[in-house]
Amino acid sequence: MSELRTLVIFGAGGDLTRRLLLPGLATCLAAGVPERGITLVGSGTDEREDFAAVVREAFAAELGEEQLALPAVRHTLDSARWITADATDPEHLAALLDQVDGPLGLYFALPPSVTMTSCEALSRVHDSGRLPQDTVLVLEKPFGTDLDSARELNALLAGFVPEERIFRVDHFLGLPGVLGFVGLRFANRILEPLWNRDHIERIEIVFDEVLGLEGRAGFYEATGAARDMIQSHLLQVMALVMMDPPTRFDGVEIPANTAHVLRAARLWSRGAAGDGSVDDGSSGKSADGDARSLAGLPDGTPAVVRGRYTAGTVDGRTMPSYVDEDGVDPARETETFAQVVVEVDSWRWNGVPVVLRTGKAIGLPRQEIAVVFRRPPHDYEQFPSSGPQPPDVLRVGFEDERIDLELNAGGPFDSRGMTRTVLSTELPEPGLTAYGSVLRWVLEDKTAFTVRGDGAEEGWRILAQIAEAYASGQVPLQDYEAGSAGPASAGLAG
Ligand SMILES: O=C1O[C@H](COP(=O)(O)O)[C@@H](O)[C@H](O)[C@H]1O
């Protein structure tokens, strides 16, 4: 397929477009992708005169006035226009399509239920022969609202557009640290031989935030931390970290390999069925063979923890209790913190706990992928320290492009004098925001880092297991103070 000429954003009057899509597009155009720029069409049900001005303002804020003169940026600004249309009405959609030139991308910056209705309308436009054949669809997460609706959406889409022309966007796959991690893993020979249960003790994928609700009760109350962050973002990142090496970085291999990981993933289930706990190692099994201990995590770390912040101070900012925020119904018990332990039951990964954790209003938040290696098989009694050395850890920051490898080194002047050493580097500034990368892939027709339909469904399957654990009554909603490290029982702070 050729590069897109026109991008239509449905729901372009919304927060997502202003805050993320337009700045992302600006970075992409400033990087010269595509070289000639695009025709940008905003669409929504209201009449708007100011769309071109909104685009200009967003581009200027992201790039500075000078870069607005770059050819791709200039062309896009000159072309930006608004078409009023109800994206759920086939007649409106067909009329809109008559006014734009292809190759065409349709970006659904809409809530999931509206996206579903809009895709139904679009399938009718297709059936009447009025949808240009090479149209690309771009869908924002969440893809559906549960496993059934995700399946329904996928079946609907499959009826009128081939999978390779569907971009299911998860902007975490465009974060610099995630892309840096994938490159690091496959461009170096030293990692792959270690990338399995024999050498890796556990994996932690943590995205804590200082931000609280920030006035988003309308969205967040019905969502909560697990659905907002784990269902897609953290599970998709996990799948990239744990996938088998692709033979090519393309839209066939990577989505297939990540879906393969997700299919094998399920909530850690070593404790008594449904009791929300995990084996703390007291079962007597060794860490080898059939063992599935959560080595390195505090004993008895539960498989699922949920929490909700109370009043406190985060980063110098006073924050009210979640339950006192506007629009919050305390009885809904929406969680602002979720930590789950997942296992990927495959030949490569069986028995390796993967901790996925996210929380709002967290002081000193961690945002990283941490791979904790197993200790050497033998402890030298000549080493002066009393216990075993800490494990080697590879850490990659999500947003700060930092890579740290924590090792134990000998010396100085004595090979037995153990010193914790960190080999640390920062990747170069990417120039693109995460949405900039996402839009670049859309505009260049590269689907390697998008979510395939079955991958999205697997995310919902795992979320259903988390919801089941919540509903079992065995995972109490724990209070944690805003500005703290989250519920104490979660462990893993810092
Ligand atoms: O999708 C989401 O992600 C953000 C965190 O990602 P960032 O790149 O904006 O830092 C999270 O705050 C939000 O709740 C969630 O919906």
The ligand as an SDF file (V2000), in Angstrom:
LIG
                    3D

 16 16  0  0  0  0  0  0  0  0999 V2000
   -3.7780    5.4930   28.1780 O   0  0  0  0  0  0  0  0  0  0  0  0
   -3.4590    5.9970   29.2490 C   0  0  0  0  0  0  0  0  0  0  0  0
   -2.1470    6.3010   29.4660 O   0  0  0  0  0  0  0  0  0  0  0  0
   -1.8040    7.3420   30.3800 C   0  0  0  0  0  0  0  0  0  0  0  0
   -0.3070    7.2200   30.6640 C   0  0  0  0  0  0  0  0  0  0  0  0
    0.4140    7.3400   29.4780 O   0  0  0  0  0  0  0  0  0  0  0  0
    1.1600    8.6930   29.0850 P   0  0  0  0  0  0  0  0  0  0  0  0
    1.9430    8.3170   27.8750 O   0  0  0  0  0  0  0  0  0  0  0  0
    0.1130    9.7130   28.8230 O   0  0  0  0  0  0  0  0  0  0  0  0
    2.0290    9.0610   30.2650 O   0  0  0  0  0  0  0  0  0  0  0  0
   -2.6130    7.2510   31.6660 C   0  0  0  0  0  0  0  0  0  0  0  0
   -2.3560    8.3860   32.4770 O   0  0  0  0  0  0  0  0  0  0  0  0
   -4.0880    7.2120   31.3170 C   0  0  0  0  0  0  0  0  0  0  0  0
   -4.8630    7.0520   32.5080 O   0  0  0  0  0  0  0  0  0  0  0  0
   -4.3900    6.0820   30.3580 C   0  0  0  0  0  0  0  0  0  0  0  0
   -5.7450    6.1770   29.9290 O   0  0  0  0  0  0  0  0  0  0  0  0
  1  2  2  0
  2  3  1  0
  2 15  1  0
  3  4  1  0
  4  5  1  0
  4 11  1  0
  5  6  1  0
  6  7  1  0
  7  8  2  0
  7  9  1  0
  7 10  1  0
 11 12  1  0
 11 13  1  0
 13 14  1  0
 13 15  1  0
 15 16  1  0
M  END
$$$$
